[in-house]
Amino acid sequence: MASYQTHRIVGGLVGGAAAFVCAQNQPPLLAAAETVGGLLFGQYAGAWADVVEPATSSYHRVFAHALVPTALGATFVFKRVDSLQASLRSQAQIFFQQAANTNDGLESFLNYAAGFLLHMLAGAVPAVPASYLSHIALDAASPRSVPLLLSGF
């Protein structure tokens, strides 16, 4: 059974990789922001199943670790990755334009920061389901495995 820390490390790596792949058509600085966002959010999403169902024993795996709900949820999000990222990226561009059009240093900084934060969130969009799937994959490879729908089924 993988530990909480292992799930966070693997989730971060998988999330960062998913964000990096989805940011290939972005300028390098924005692709880096999305990769960092994927890495950060992936660390947490990789451990969510154990937050919902704490790993007090190898029998803790119920609905949050089940294959069917995980596959359905991941499919639902993955189908929307492009549109969600496009929305976040276009909103980020508005902030970048506002930053370029102001003479106020603080306002410019806040607009740039908001734009980069939105790009980090764009990286989180593919990272969260990919990292959650990494958790289920690690647990499925353990001797106790994971349930199909509920514990015992």
For each residue, the residues with C-beta under 8 A, 3 or more apart:
1: 55 58 139 142 144
2: 6 7 10 135 138 139 142
3: 6 7
4: 7 8 47 50 55
5: 8 9
6: 2 3 9 10 138
7: 2 3 4 10 11 46 47 49 50 134 135 138
8: 4 5 11 12 43 44 46 47
9: 5 6 12 13 43 46
10: 2 6 7 13 14 46 131 134 135 138
11: 7 8 14 15 42 43 44 45 46 47 131 132 134 135
12: 8 9 15 16 39 40 42 43 46 131
13: 9 10 16 17 39 42
14: 10 11 17 18 42 46 127 130 131 133 134
15: 11 12 18 19 38 39 40 41 42 43 45 46 123 124 126 127 128 130 131
16: 12 13 19 20 35 36 38 39 42 127
17: 13 14 20 21 38 130
18: 14 15 21 22 38 42 126 127 130 131
19: 15 16 22 23 34 35 37 38 39 42 122 123 124 126 127
20: 16 17 23 24 31 34 35 38
21: 17 18 24 126
22: 18 19 34 81 85 123 125 126
23: 19 20 26 30 31 34 35 122 123
24: 20 21 31
25:
26: 23 30 31 34 89 119
27: 30 31
28: 31 32
29: 32 33
30: 23 26 27 33 34 89 92 116 119
31: 20 23 24 26 27 28 34 35
32: 28 29 35 36
33: 29 30 36 37 116 119 120 123
34: 19 20 22 23 26 30 31 37 38 119 120 122 123
35: 16 19 20 23 31 32 38 39 123
36: 16 32 33 39 40 120 123
37: 19 33 34 40 41 119 120 121 122 123 124 127
38: 15 16 17 18 19 20 34 35 41 42 123 124 126 127
39: 12 13 15 16 19 35 36 42 43 123 127
40: 12 15 36 37 43 44 120 124
41: 15 37 38 44 45 120 123 124 127 128 131
42: 11 12 13 14 15 16 18 19 38 39 45 46 124 127 128 130 131
43: 8 9 11 12 15 39 40 46 47 131
44: 8 11 40 41 47 48 131
45: 11 15 41 42 48 127 128 129 131 132 135
46: 7 8 9 10 11 12 14 15 42 43 131 132 134 135
47: 4 7 8 11 43 44 50 51 135
48: 44 45 51 52 64 132 135
49: 7 52 53 64 65 132 135 136 139
50: 4 7 47 53 54 55 60 135
51: 47 48 54
52: 48 49 64
53: 49 50 60 61 62 63 64 65
54: 50 51 60
55: 1 4 50 60
56: 60
57: 60
58: 1 61 142 143 144
59: 144 151
60: 50 53 54 55 56 57 65
61: 53 58 64 65 66 139 144 146 147 151
62: 53 65 66 147 150 151
63: 53 66 69 149 150
64: 48 49 52 53 61 69
65: 49 53 60 61 62 70 135 136 139 146 147
66: 61 62 63 69 70 146 147 148 149 150
67: 70 71 136 140 146 147 148 149
68: 71 72 148 149
69: 63 64 66 72 73 149
70: 65 66 67 73 74 132 133 136
71: 67 68 74 75
72: 68 69 75 76
73: 69 70 76 77 129 132
74: 70 71 77 78 129 130 132 133
75: 71 72 78 79
76: 72 73 79 80
77: 73 74 80 81 125 128 129
78: 74 75 81 126 129
79: 75 76
80: 76 77 83 84
81: 22 77 78 84 85 125 126
82: 85 86
83: 80 86 87
84: 80 81 87 88 122 125
85: 22 81 82 88 89 122 125 126
86: 82 83 89 90
87: 83 84 90 91
88: 84 85 91 92 118 119 121 122 125
89: 26 30 85 86 92 93 118 119 122
90: 86 87 93 94
91: 87 88 94 95 118
92: 30 88 89 95 96 114 115 116 118 119 122
93: 89 90 96 97 115
94: 90 91 97 98
95: 91 92 98 99 111 112 114 115 118
96: 92 93 99 100 111 112 115
97: 93 94 100 101
98: 94 95 101 102 107 111
99: 95 96 102 107 108 109 111 112 115
100: 96 97 108
101: 97 98
102: 98 99 107 108 111
103:
104: 107 108
105: 108 109
106: 109 110
107: 98 99 102 104 110 111
108: 99 100 102 104 105 111 112
109: 99 105 106 112 113
110: 106 107 113 114
111: 95 96 98 99 102 107 108 114 115
112: 95 96 99 108 109 115 116
113: 109 110 116 117
114: 92 95 110 111 117 118
115: 92 93 95 96 99 111 112 118 119
116: 30 33 92 112 113 119 120
117: 113 114 120 121
118: 88 89 91 92 95 114 115 121 122
119: 26 30 33 34 37 88 89 92 115 116 122 123
120: 33 34 36 37 40 41 116 117 123 124
121: 37 88 117 118 124 125
122: 19 23 34 37 84 85 88 89 92 118 119 125
123: 15 19 22 23 33 34 35 36 37 38 39 41 119 120 126 127
124: 15 19 37 38 40 41 42 120 121 127 128
125: 22 77 81 84 85 88 121 122 128
126: 15 18 19 21 22 38 78 81 85 123 129 130
127: 14 15 16 18 19 37 38 39 41 42 45 123 124 130 131
128: 15 41 42 45 77 124 125 131 132
129: 45 73 74 77 78 126 132 133
130: 14 15 17 18 42 74 126 127 133 134
131: 10 11 12 14 15 18 41 42 43 44 45 46 127 128 134 135
132: 11 45 46 48 49 70 73 74 128 129 135 136
133: 14 70 74 129 130 136 137
134: 7 10 11 14 46 130 131 137 138
135: 2 7 10 11 45 46 47 48 49 50 65 131 132 138 139
136: 49 65 67 70 132 133 139 140 146
137: 133 134 140 141
138: 2 6 7 10 134 135 141 142
139: 1 2 49 61 65 135 136 142 144 145 146
140: 67 136 137 145 146
141: 137 138
142: 1 2 58 138 139 145
143: 58
144: 1 58 59 61 139
145: 139 140 142
146: 61 65 66 67 136 139 140
147: 61 62 65 66 67 150 151 152 153
148: 66 67 68 153
149: 63 66 67 68 69 153
150: 62 63 66 147 153
151: 59 61 62 147
152: 147
153: 147 148 149 150
